[in-house]
């Protein structure tokens, strides 16, 4: 949930949740930016999950990045 002045203004949903243990997020980008990483970190924090896999599709192929929740 996204809040502004304590009002709910939007929702984000993770692409996949595998056995309530791993979040899998898919992107179609030439490269990842901080905003994409921050989004996945927020999913991890709110769901209290340890690991996410951020998969992104580029012209040169499929790439991935493991993202860990620092609260673990």
N, CA, C and O atoms as a Maestro MAE file, in Angstrom:
{
 s_m_m2io_version
 :::
 2.0.0
}

f_m_ct {
 s_m_title
 :::
 protein
 m_atom[288] {
  # First column is atom index #
  i_m_mmod_type
  r_m_x_coord
  r_m_y_coord
  r_m_z_coord
  i_m_residue_number
  s_m_chain_name
  s_m_pdb_residue_name
  s_m_pdb_atom_name
  i_m_atomic_number
  :::
  1 25 0.845 -1.172 0.000 1 A "UNK " " N  " 7
  2 3 0.000 0.000 0.000 1 A "UNK " " CA " 6
  3 2 0.887 1.231 0.000 1 A "UNK " " C  " 6
  4 15 1.874 1.290 0.734 1 A "UNK " " O  " 8
  5 25 0.550 2.192 -0.801 2 A "UNK " " N  " 7
  6 3 1.265 3.458 -0.840 2 A "UNK " " CA " 6
  7 2 0.414 4.490 -0.121 2 A "UNK " " C  " 6
  8 15 -0.787 4.607 -0.365 2 A "UNK " " O  " 8
  9 25 1.058 5.240 0.772 3 A "UNK " " N  " 7
  10 3 0.333 6.242 1.547 3 A "UNK " " CA " 6
  11 2 0.911 7.627 1.294 3 A "UNK " " C  " 6
  12 15 2.116 7.789 1.097 3 A "UNK " " O  " 8
  13 25 0.039 8.611 1.304 4 A "UNK " " N  " 7
  14 3 0.433 10.009 1.232 4 A "UNK " " CA " 6
  15 2 -0.426 10.769 2.224 4 A "UNK " " C  " 6
  16 15 -1.653 10.752 2.119 4 A "UNK " " O  " 8
  17 25 0.195 11.432 3.178 5 A "UNK " " N  " 7
  18 3 -0.540 12.109 4.262 5 A "UNK " " CA " 6
  19 2 -1.524 11.164 4.949 5 A "UNK " " C  " 6
  20 15 -2.660 11.536 5.243 5 A "UNK " " O  " 8
  21 25 -1.069 9.935 5.199 6 A "UNK " " N  " 7
  22 3 -1.854 8.881 5.858 6 A "UNK " " CA " 6
  23 2 -3.084 8.433 5.070 6 A "UNK " " C  " 6
  24 15 -3.978 7.798 5.631 6 A "UNK " " O  " 8
  25 25 -3.138 8.754 3.786 7 A "UNK " " N  " 7
  26 3 -4.219 8.284 2.917 7 A "UNK " " CA " 6
  27 2 -3.660 7.233 1.969 7 A "UNK " " C  " 6
  28 15 -2.574 7.411 1.416 7 A "UNK " " O  " 8
  29 25 -4.392 6.139 1.774 8 A "UNK " " N  " 7
  30 3 -3.991 5.123 0.816 8 A "UNK " " CA " 6
  31 2 -4.207 5.653 -0.592 8 A "UNK " " C  " 6
  32 15 -5.315 6.055 -0.950 8 A "UNK " " O  " 8
  33 25 -3.134 5.653 -1.394 9 A "UNK " " N  " 7
  34 3 -3.272 6.193 -2.753 9 A "UNK " " CA " 6
  35 2 -2.919 5.175 -3.833 9 A "UNK " " C  " 6
  36 15 -3.037 5.489 -5.017 9 A "UNK " " O  " 8
  37 25 -2.495 3.981 -3.472 10 A "UNK " " N  " 7
  38 3 -2.171 2.995 -4.491 10 A "UNK " " CA " 6
  39 2 -1.700 1.688 -3.890 10 A "UNK " " C  " 6
  40 15 -1.439 1.594 -2.690 10 A "UNK " " O  " 8
  41 25 -1.595 0.681 -4.741 11 A "UNK " " N  " 7
  42 3 -1.155 -0.642 -4.311 11 A "UNK " " CA " 6
  43 2 -0.155 -1.185 -5.310 11 A "UNK " " C  " 6
  44 15 -0.260 -0.939 -6.511 11 A "UNK " " O  " 8
  45 25 0.810 -1.920 -4.804 12 A "UNK " " N  " 7
  46 3 1.746 -2.669 -5.628 12 A "UNK " " CA " 6
  47 2 1.603 -4.132 -5.259 12 A "UNK " " C  " 6
  48 15 1.322 -4.461 -4.106 12 A "UNK " " O  " 8
  49 25 1.794 -5.008 -6.225 13 A "UNK " " N  " 7
  50 3 1.714 -6.434 -5.984 13 A "UNK " " CA " 6
  51 2 2.950 -7.103 -6.561 13 A "UNK " " C  " 6
  52 15 3.378 -6.785 -7.670 13 A "UNK " " O  " 8
  53 25 3.516 -8.026 -5.807 14 A "UNK " " N  " 7
  54 3 4.636 -8.810 -6.317 14 A "UNK " " CA " 6
  55 2 4.126 -9.717 -7.433 14 A "UNK " " C  " 6
  56 15 2.965 -10.127 -7.426 14 A "UNK " " O  " 8
  57 25 4.993 -10.027 -8.383 15 A "UNK " " N  " 7
  58 3 4.578 -10.866 -9.505 15 A "UNK " " CA " 6
  59 2 4.303 -12.301 -9.064 15 A "UNK " " C  " 6
  60 15 3.274 -12.875 -9.422 15 A "UNK " " O  " 8
  61 25 5.218 -12.881 -8.289 16 A "UNK " " N  " 7
  62 3 5.042 -14.260 -7.811 16 A "UNK " " CA " 6
  63 2 5.535 -14.382 -6.381 16 A "UNK " " C  " 6
  64 15 6.500 -13.731 -5.982 16 A "UNK " " O  " 8
  65 25 4.861 -15.219 -5.622 17 A "UNK " " N  " 7
  66 3 5.300 -15.593 -4.280 17 A "UNK " " CA " 6
  67 2 5.396 -17.113 -4.259 17 A "UNK " " C  " 6
  68 15 4.386 -17.803 -4.397 17 A "UNK " " O  " 8
  69 25 6.600 -17.633 -4.089 18 A "UNK " " N  " 7
  70 3 6.843 -19.073 -4.160 18 A "UNK " " CA " 6
  71 2 6.861 -19.651 -2.751 18 A "UNK " " C  " 6
  72 15 7.751 -19.351 -1.956 18 A "UNK " " O  " 8
  73 25 5.866 -20.483 -2.450 19 A "UNK " " N  " 7
  74 3 5.740 -21.189 -1.171 19 A "UNK " " CA " 6
  75 2 5.893 -20.273 0.041 19 A "UNK " " C  " 6
  76 15 6.442 -20.677 1.066 19 A "UNK " " O  " 8
  77 25 5.408 -19.044 -0.082 20 A "UNK " " N  " 7
  78 3 5.486 -18.050 0.991 20 A "UNK " " CA " 6
  79 2 6.903 -17.824 1.492 20 A "UNK " " C  " 6
  80 15 7.095 -17.434 2.643 20 A "UNK " " O  " 8
  81 25 7.914 -18.067 0.630 21 A "UNK " " N  " 7
  82 3 9.309 -17.933 1.040 21 A "UNK " " CA " 6
  83 2 10.141 -17.042 0.120 21 A "UNK " " C  " 6
  84 15 11.090 -16.404 0.576 21 A "UNK " " O  " 8
  85 25 9.803 -16.990 -1.155 22 A "UNK " " N  " 7
  86 3 10.605 -16.255 -2.123 22 A "UNK " " CA " 6
  87 2 9.690 -15.409 -3.001 22 A "UNK " " C  " 6
  88 15 8.701 -15.904 -3.542 22 A "UNK " " O  " 8
  89 25 10.026 -14.147 -3.135 23 A "UNK " " N  " 7
  90 3 9.315 -13.262 -4.050 23 A "UNK " " CA " 6
  91 2 10.066 -13.265 -5.377 23 A "UNK " " C  " 6
  92 15 11.289 -13.124 -5.403 23 A "UNK " " O  " 8
  93 25 9.338 -13.425 -6.471 24 A "UNK " " N  " 7
  94 3 9.933 -13.354 -7.806 24 A "UNK " " CA " 6
  95 2 9.294 -12.165 -8.519 24 A "UNK " " C  " 6
  96 15 8.077 -12.109 -8.699 24 A "UNK " " O  " 8
  97 25 10.123 -11.236 -8.913 25 A "UNK " " N  " 7
  98 3 9.649 -10.031 -9.597 25 A "UNK " " CA " 6
  99 2 10.250 -10.002 -10.999 25 A "UNK " " C  " 6
  100 15 11.455 -10.191 -11.164 25 A "UNK " " O  " 8
  101 25 9.418 -9.768 -12.000 26 A "UNK " " N  " 7
  102 3 9.848 -9.746 -13.394 26 A "UNK " " CA " 6
  103 2 9.828 -8.324 -13.938 26 A "UNK " " C  " 6
  104 15 8.899 -7.560 -13.674 26 A "UNK " " O  " 8
  105 25 10.865 -7.977 -14.702 27 A "UNK " " N  " 7
  106 3 10.947 -6.656 -15.324 27 A "UNK " " CA " 6
  107 2 11.442 -6.809 -16.756 27 A "UNK " " C  " 6
  108 15 12.192 -7.734 -17.067 27 A "UNK " " O  " 8
  109 25 11.021 -5.905 -17.616 28 A "UNK " " N  " 7
  110 3 11.544 -5.824 -18.973 28 A "UNK " " CA " 6
  111 2 12.269 -4.492 -19.075 28 A "UNK " " C  " 6
  112 15 11.653 -3.453 -19.317 28 A "UNK " " O  " 8
  113 25 13.571 -4.533 -18.888 29 A "UNK " " N  " 7
  114 3 14.387 -3.333 -18.821 29 A "UNK " " CA " 6
  115 2 15.748 -3.603 -19.425 29 A "UNK " " C  " 6
  116 15 16.231 -4.733 -19.354 29 A "UNK " " O  " 8
  117 25 16.382 -2.604 -20.018 30 A "UNK " " N  " 7
  118 3 17.765 -2.795 -20.468 30 A "UNK " " CA " 6
  119 2 18.707 -2.968 -19.279 30 A "UNK " " C  " 6
  120 15 19.712 -3.673 -19.373 30 A "UNK " " O  " 8
  121 25 18.379 -2.322 -18.166 31 A "UNK " " N  " 7
  122 3 19.134 -2.508 -16.920 31 A "UNK " " CA " 6
  123 2 18.253 -2.062 -15.767 31 A "UNK " " C  " 6
  124 15 17.276 -1.339 -15.955 31 A "UNK " " O  " 8
  125 25 18.615 -2.505 -14.573 32 A "UNK " " N  " 7
  126 3 17.821 -2.183 -13.396 32 A "UNK " " CA " 6
  127 2 18.260 -0.861 -12.795 32 A "UNK " " C  " 6
  128 15 19.434 -0.495 -12.841 32 A "UNK " " O  " 8
  129 25 17.304 -0.160 -12.237 33 A "UNK " " N  " 7
  130 3 17.596 1.076 -11.528 33 A "UNK " " CA " 6
  131 2 17.302 0.906 -10.049 33 A "UNK " " C  " 6
  132 15 16.753 -0.110 -9.622 33 A "UNK " " O  " 8
  133 25 17.672 1.907 -9.280 34 A "UNK " " N  " 7
  134 3 17.445 1.859 -7.842 34 A "UNK " " CA " 6
  135 2 15.961 1.737 -7.507 34 A "UNK " " C  " 6
  136 15 15.601 1.086 -6.527 34 A "UNK " " O  " 8
  137 25 15.110 2.350 -8.300 35 A "UNK " " N  " 7
  138 3 13.669 2.295 -8.034 35 A "UNK " " CA " 6
  139 2 13.147 0.862 -8.073 35 A "UNK " " C  " 6
  140 15 12.255 0.517 -7.297 35 A "UNK " " O  " 8
  141 25 13.677 0.024 -8.955 36 A "UNK " " N  " 7
  142 3 13.237 -1.366 -9.059 36 A "UNK " " CA " 6
  143 2 13.700 -2.173 -7.846 36 A "UNK " " C  " 6
  144 15 12.958 -2.991 -7.304 36 A "UNK " " O  " 8
  145 25 14.923 -1.927 -7.442 37 A "UNK " " N  " 7
  146 3 15.455 -2.607 -6.263 37 A "UNK " " CA " 6
  147 2 14.701 -2.174 -5.008 37 A "UNK " " C  " 6
  148 15 14.373 -3.002 -4.159 37 A "UNK " " O  " 8
  149 25 14.432 -0.899 -4.898 38 A "UNK " " N  " 7
  150 3 13.699 -0.384 -3.738 38 A "UNK " " CA " 6
  151 2 12.286 -0.980 -3.662 38 A "UNK " " C  " 6
  152 15 11.788 -1.266 -2.573 38 A "UNK " " O  " 8
  153 25 11.656 -1.163 -4.803 39 A "UNK " " N  " 7
  154 3 10.324 -1.766 -4.832 39 A "UNK " " CA " 6
  155 2 10.366 -3.183 -4.274 39 A "UNK " " C  " 6
  156 15 9.516 -3.556 -3.465 39 A "UNK " " O  " 8
  157 25 11.346 -3.973 -4.699 40 A "UNK " " N  " 7
  158 3 11.458 -5.358 -4.222 40 A "UNK " " CA " 6
  159 2 11.817 -5.380 -2.738 40 A "UNK " " C  " 6
  160 15 11.296 -6.210 -1.993 40 A "UNK " " O  " 8
  161 25 12.680 -4.498 -2.304 41 A "UNK " " N  " 7
  162 3 13.017 -4.431 -0.876 41 A "UNK " " CA " 6
  163 2 11.794 -4.105 -0.028 41 A "UNK " " C  " 6
  164 15 11.637 -4.622 1.078 41 A "UNK " " O  " 8
  165 25 10.945 -3.258 -0.546 42 A "UNK " " N  " 7
  166 3 9.708 -2.927 0.174 42 A "UNK " " CA " 6
  167 2 8.781 -4.137 0.252 42 A "UNK " " C  " 6
  168 15 8.154 -4.362 1.287 42 A "UNK " " O  " 8
  169 25 8.683 -4.917 -0.823 43 A "UNK " " N  " 7
  170 3 7.904 -6.155 -0.785 43 A "UNK " " CA " 6
  171 2 8.440 -7.080 0.295 43 A "UNK " " C  " 6
  172 15 7.668 -7.642 1.073 43 A "UNK " " O  " 8
  173 25 9.760 -7.240 0.348 44 A "UNK " " N  " 7
  174 3 10.375 -8.124 1.338 44 A "UNK " " CA " 6
  175 2 10.074 -7.651 2.752 44 A "UNK " " C  " 6
  176 15 9.714 -8.446 3.620 44 A "UNK " " O  " 8
  177 25 10.222 -6.373 2.973 45 A "UNK " " N  " 7
  178 3 10.002 -5.827 4.310 45 A "UNK " " CA " 6
  179 2 8.552 -5.993 4.761 45 A "UNK " " C  " 6
  180 15 8.284 -6.422 5.883 45 A "UNK " " O  " 8
  181 25 7.639 -5.652 3.887 46 A "UNK " " N  " 7
  182 3 6.219 -5.732 4.271 46 A "UNK " " CA " 6
  183 2 5.716 -7.157 4.426 46 A "UNK " " C  " 6
  184 15 4.864 -7.427 5.273 46 A "UNK " " O  " 8
  185 25 6.237 -8.075 3.614 47 A "UNK " " N  " 7
  186 3 5.806 -9.472 3.690 47 A "UNK " " CA " 6
  187 2 6.621 -10.260 4.711 47 A "UNK " " C  " 6
  188 15 6.301 -11.413 4.999 47 A "UNK " " O  " 8
  189 25 7.673 -9.648 5.261 48 A "UNK " " N  " 7
  190 3 8.571 -10.310 6.208 48 A "UNK " " CA " 6
  191 2 9.133 -11.597 5.614 48 A "UNK " " C  " 6
  192 15 9.077 -12.665 6.223 48 A "UNK " " O  " 8
  193 25 9.675 -11.461 4.407 49 A "UNK " " N  " 7
  194 3 10.271 -12.575 3.670 49 A "UNK " " CA " 6
  195 2 11.748 -12.268 3.498 49 A "UNK " " C  " 6
  196 15 12.137 -11.107 3.374 49 A "UNK " " O  " 8
  197 25 12.571 -13.310 3.489 50 A "UNK " " N  " 7
  198 3 14.016 -13.146 3.464 50 A "UNK " " CA " 6
  199 2 14.603 -12.902 2.070 50 A "UNK " " C  " 6
  200 15 15.559 -12.138 1.933 50 A "UNK " " O  " 8
  201 25 14.047 -13.540 1.034 51 A "UNK " " N  " 7
  202 3 14.697 -13.556 -0.274 51 A "UNK " " CA " 6
  203 2 13.744 -13.194 -1.403 51 A "UNK " " C  " 6
  204 15 12.573 -13.574 -1.406 51 A "UNK " " O  " 8
  205 25 14.286 -12.439 -2.371 52 A "UNK " " N  " 7
  206 3 13.571 -12.162 -3.619 52 A "UNK " " CA " 6
  207 2 14.538 -12.387 -4.769 52 A "UNK " " C  " 6
  208 15 15.748 -12.211 -4.627 52 A "UNK " " O  " 8
  209 25 13.992 -12.776 -5.901 53 A "UNK " " N  " 7
  210 3 14.746 -12.899 -7.131 53 A "UNK " " CA " 6
  211 2 14.143 -11.890 -8.104 53 A "UNK " " C  " 6
  212 15 12.962 -11.963 -8.443 53 A "UNK " " O  " 8
  213 25 14.959 -10.965 -8.539 54 A "UNK " " N  " 7
  214 3 14.539 -9.940 -9.483 54 A "UNK " " CA " 6
  215 2 15.069 -10.357 -10.849 54 A "UNK " " C  " 6
  216 15 16.276 -10.331 -11.089 54 A "UNK " " O  " 8
  217 25 14.160 -10.740 -11.743 55 A "UNK " " N  " 7
  218 3 14.532 -11.225 -13.075 55 A "UNK " " CA " 6
  219 2 14.189 -10.139 -14.078 55 A "UNK " " C  " 6
  220 15 13.076 -9.614 -14.096 55 A "UNK " " O  " 8
  221 25 15.174 -9.808 -14.919 56 A "UNK " " N  " 7
  222 3 14.900 -8.788 -15.924 56 A "UNK " " CA " 6
  223 2 15.358 -9.250 -17.304 56 A "UNK " " C  " 6
  224 15 16.413 -9.862 -17.476 56 A "UNK " " O  " 8
  225 25 14.522 -8.929 -18.262 57 A "UNK " " N  " 7
  226 3 14.725 -9.351 -19.644 57 A "UNK " " CA " 6
  227 2 15.332 -8.196 -20.422 57 A "UNK " " C  " 6
  228 15 14.776 -7.098 -20.438 57 A "UNK " " O  " 8
  229 25 16.467 -8.434 -21.066 58 A "UNK " " N  " 7
  230 3 17.157 -7.411 -21.845 58 A "UNK " " CA " 6
  231 2 17.318 -7.894 -23.281 58 A "UNK " " C  " 6
  232 15 16.993 -9.039 -23.593 58 A "UNK " " O  " 8
  233 25 17.812 -7.034 -24.145 59 A "UNK " " N  " 7
  234 3 18.072 -7.438 -25.526 59 A "UNK " " CA " 6
  235 2 19.155 -8.499 -25.610 59 A "UNK " " C  " 6
  236 15 19.163 -9.314 -26.532 59 A "UNK " " O  " 8
  237 25 20.073 -8.488 -24.642 60 A "UNK " " N  " 7
  238 3 21.174 -9.465 -24.654 60 A "UNK " " CA " 6
  239 2 20.862 -10.736 -23.881 60 A "UNK " " C  " 6
  240 15 21.714 -11.620 -23.784 60 A "UNK " " O  " 8
  241 25 19.661 -10.847 -23.329 61 A "UNK " " N  " 7
  242 3 19.284 -12.077 -22.632 61 A "UNK " " CA " 6
  243 2 18.619 -11.803 -21.292 61 A "UNK " " C  " 6
  244 15 18.303 -10.664 -20.948 61 A "UNK " " O  " 8
  245 25 18.419 -12.870 -20.559 62 A "UNK " " N  " 7
  246 3 17.767 -12.795 -19.257 62 A "UNK " " CA " 6
  247 2 18.840 -12.671 -18.178 62 A "UNK " " C  " 6
  248 15 19.830 -13.403 -18.183 62 A "UNK " " O  " 8
  249 25 18.629 -11.737 -17.258 63 A "UNK " " N  " 7
  250 3 19.551 -11.538 -16.142 63 A "UNK " " CA " 6
  251 2 18.754 -11.583 -14.849 63 A "UNK " " C  " 6
  252 15 17.535 -11.415 -14.853 63 A "UNK " " O  " 8
  253 25 19.446 -11.808 -13.752 64 A "UNK " " N  " 7
  254 3 18.748 -11.858 -12.476 64 A "UNK " " CA " 6
  255 2 19.611 -11.280 -11.378 64 A "UNK " " C  " 6
  256 15 20.827 -11.149 -11.519 64 A "UNK " " O  " 8
  257 25 18.960 -10.936 -10.281 65 A "UNK " " N  " 7
  258 3 19.656 -10.439 -9.106 65 A "UNK " " CA " 6
  259 2 18.941 -10.967 -7.862 65 A "UNK " " C  " 6
  260 15 17.720 -10.866 -7.742 65 A "UNK " " O  " 8
  261 25 19.711 -11.522 -6.955 66 A "UNK " " N  " 7
  262 3 19.172 -11.926 -5.651 66 A "UNK " " CA " 6
  263 2 19.082 -10.688 -4.771 66 A "UNK " " C  " 6
  264 15 19.984 -9.850 -4.759 66 A "UNK " " O  " 8
  265 25 17.990 -10.587 -4.041 67 A "UNK " " N  " 7
  266 3 17.803 -9.452 -3.130 67 A "UNK " " CA " 6
  267 2 17.450 -10.020 -1.781 67 A "UNK " " C  " 6
  268 15 16.512 -10.808 -1.658 67 A "UNK " " O  " 8
  269 25 18.206 -9.621 -0.750 68 A "UNK " " N  " 7
  270 3 17.985 -10.123 0.597 68 A "UNK " " CA " 6
  271 2 17.390 -9.027 1.473 68 A "UNK " " C  " 6
  272 15 17.728 -7.850 1.354 68 A "UNK " " O  " 8
  273 25 16.497 -9.454 2.350 69 A "UNK " " N  " 7
  274 3 15.907 -8.567 3.331 69 A "UNK " " CA " 6
  275 2 16.932 -8.353 4.446 69 A "UNK " " C  " 6
  276 15 17.343 -9.317 5.092 69 A "UNK " " O  " 8
  277 25 17.344 -7.124 4.680 70 A "UNK " " N  " 7
  278 3 18.377 -6.836 5.683 70 A "UNK " " CA " 6
  279 2 17.891 -7.025 7.107 70 A "UNK " " C  " 6
  280 15 18.704 -6.997 8.031 70 A "UNK " " O  " 8
  281 25 16.601 -7.215 7.321 71 A "UNK " " N  " 7
  282 3 16.063 -7.418 8.667 71 A "UNK " " CA " 6
  283 2 16.272 -8.846 9.161 71 A "UNK " " C  " 6
  284 15 15.931 -9.163 10.301 71 A "UNK " " O  " 8
  285 25 16.827 -9.708 8.316 72 A "UNK " " N  " 7
  286 3 17.091 -11.084 8.740 72 A "UNK " " CA " 6
  287 2 18.517 -11.233 9.172 72 A "UNK " " C  " 6
  288 15 18.932 -12.323 9.565 72 A "UNK " " O  " 8
  :::
 }
 m_bond[287] {
  # First column is bond index #
  i_m_from
  i_m_to
  i_m_order
  :::
  1 1 2 1
  2 2 3 1
  3 3 4 2
  4 3 5 1
  5 5 6 1
  6 6 7 1
  7 7 8 2
  8 7 9 1
  9 9 10 1
  10 10 11 1
  11 11 12 2
  12 11 13 1
  13 13 14 1
  14 14 15 1
  15 15 16 2
  16 15 17 1
  17 17 18 1
  18 18 19 1
  19 19 20 2
  20 19 21 1
  21 21 22 1
  22 22 23 1
  23 23 24 2
  24 23 25 1
  25 25 26 1
  26 26 27 1
  27 27 28 2
  28 27 29 1
  29 29 30 1
  30 30 31 1
  31 31 32 2
  32 31 33 1
  33 33 34 1
  34 34 35 1
  35 35 36 2
  36 35 37 1
  37 37 38 1
  38 38 39 1
  39 39 40 2
  40 39 41 1
  41 41 42 1
  42 42 43 1
  43 43 44 2
  44 43 45 1
  45 45 46 1
  46 46 47 1
  47 47 48 2
  48 47 49 1
  49 49 50 1
  50 50 51 1
  51 51 52 2
  52 51 53 1
  53 53 54 1
  54 54 55 1
  55 55 56 2
  56 55 57 1
  57 57 58 1
  58 58 59 1
  59 59 60 2
  60 59 61 1
  61 61 62 1
  62 62 63 1
  63 63 64 2
  64 63 65 1
  65 65 66 1
  66 66 67 1
  67 67 68 2
  68 67 69 1
  69 69 70 1
  70 70 71 1
  71 71 72 2
  72 71 73 1
  73 73 74 1
  74 74 75 1
  75 75 76 2
  76 75 77 1
  77 77 78 1
  78 78 79 1
  79 79 80 2
  80 79 81 1
  81 81 82 1
  82 82 83 1
  83 83 84 2
  84 83 85 1
  85 85 86 1
  86 86 87 1
  87 87 88 2
  88 87 89 1
  89 89 90 1
  90 90 91 1
  91 91 92 2
  92 91 93 1
  93 93 94 1
  94 94 95 1
  95 95 96 2
  96 95 97 1
  97 97 98 1
  98 98 99 1
  99 99 100 2
  100 99 101 1
  101 101 102 1
  102 102 103 1
  103 103 104 2
  104 103 105 1
  105 105 106 1
  106 106 107 1
  107 107 108 2
  108 107 109 1
  109 109 110 1
  110 110 111 1
  111 111 112 2
  112 111 113 1
  113 113 114 1
  114 114 115 1
  115 115 116 2
  116 115 117 1
  117 117 118 1
  118 118 119 1
  119 119 120 2
  120 119 121 1
  121 121 122 1
  122 122 123 1
  123 123 124 2
  124 123 125 1
  125 125 126 1
  126 126 127 1
  127 127 128 2
  128 127 129 1
  129 129 130 1
  130 130 131 1
  131 131 132 2
  132 131 133 1
  133 133 134 1
  134 134 135 1
  135 135 136 2
  136 135 137 1
  137 137 138 1
  138 138 139 1
  139 139 140 2
  140 139 141 1
  141 141 142 1
  142 142 143 1
  143 143 144 2
  144 143 145 1
  145 145 146 1
  146 146 147 1
  147 147 148 2
  148 147 149 1
  149 149 150 1
  150 150 151 1
  151 151 152 2
  152 151 153 1
  153 153 154 1
  154 154 155 1
  155 155 156 2
  156 155 157 1
  157 157 158 1
  158 158 159 1
  159 159 160 2
  160 159 161 1
  161 161 162 1
  162 162 163 1
  163 163 164 2
  164 163 165 1
  165 165 166 1
  166 166 167 1
  167 167 168 2
  168 167 169 1
  169 169 170 1
  170 170 171 1
  171 171 172 2
  172 171 173 1
  173 173 174 1
  174 174 175 1
  175 175 176 2
  176 175 177 1
  177 177 178 1
  178 178 179 1
  179 179 180 2
  180 179 181 1
  181 181 182 1
  182 182 183 1
  183 183 184 2
  184 183 185 1
  185 185 186 1
  186 186 187 1
  187 187 188 2
  188 187 189 1
  189 189 190 1
  190 190 191 1
  191 191 192 2
  192 191 193 1
  193 193 194 1
  194 194 195 1
  195 195 196 2
  196 195 197 1
  197 197 198 1
  198 198 199 1
  199 199 200 2
  200 199 201 1
  201 201 202 1
  202 202 203 1
  203 203 204 2
  204 203 205 1
  205 205 206 1
  206 206 207 1
  207 207 208 2
  208 207 209 1
  209 209 210 1
  210 210 211 1
  211 211 212 2
  212 211 213 1
  213 213 214 1
  214 214 215 1
  215 215 216 2
  216 215 217 1
  217 217 218 1
  218 218 219 1
  219 219 220 2
  220 219 221 1
  221 221 222 1
  222 222 223 1
  223 223 224 2
  224 223 225 1
  225 225 226 1
  226 226 227 1
  227 227 228 2
  228 227 229 1
  229 229 230 1
  230 230 231 1
  231 231 232 2
  232 231 233 1
  233 233 234 1
  234 234 235 1
  235 235 236 2
  236 235 237 1
  237 237 238 1
  238 238 239 1
  239 239 240 2
  240 239 241 1
  241 241 242 1
  242 242 243 1
  243 243 244 2
  244 243 245 1
  245 245 246 1
  246 246 247 1
  247 247 248 2
  248 247 249 1
  249 249 250 1
  250 250 251 1
  251 251 252 2
  252 251 253 1
  253 253 254 1
  254 254 255 1
  255 255 256 2
  256 255 257 1
  257 257 258 1
  258 258 259 1
  259 259 260 2
  260 259 261 1
  261 261 262 1
  262 262 263 1
  263 263 264 2
  264 263 265 1
  265 265 266 1
  266 266 267 1
  267 267 268 2
  268 267 269 1
  269 269 270 1
  270 270 271 1
  271 271 272 2
  272 271 273 1
  273 273 274 1
  274 274 275 1
  275 275 276 2
  276 275 277 1
  277 277 278 1
  278 278 279 1
  279 279 280 2
  280 279 281 1
  281 281 282 1
  282 282 283 1
  283 283 284 2
  284 283 285 1
  285 285 286 1
  286 286 287 1
  287 287 288 2
  :::
 }
}
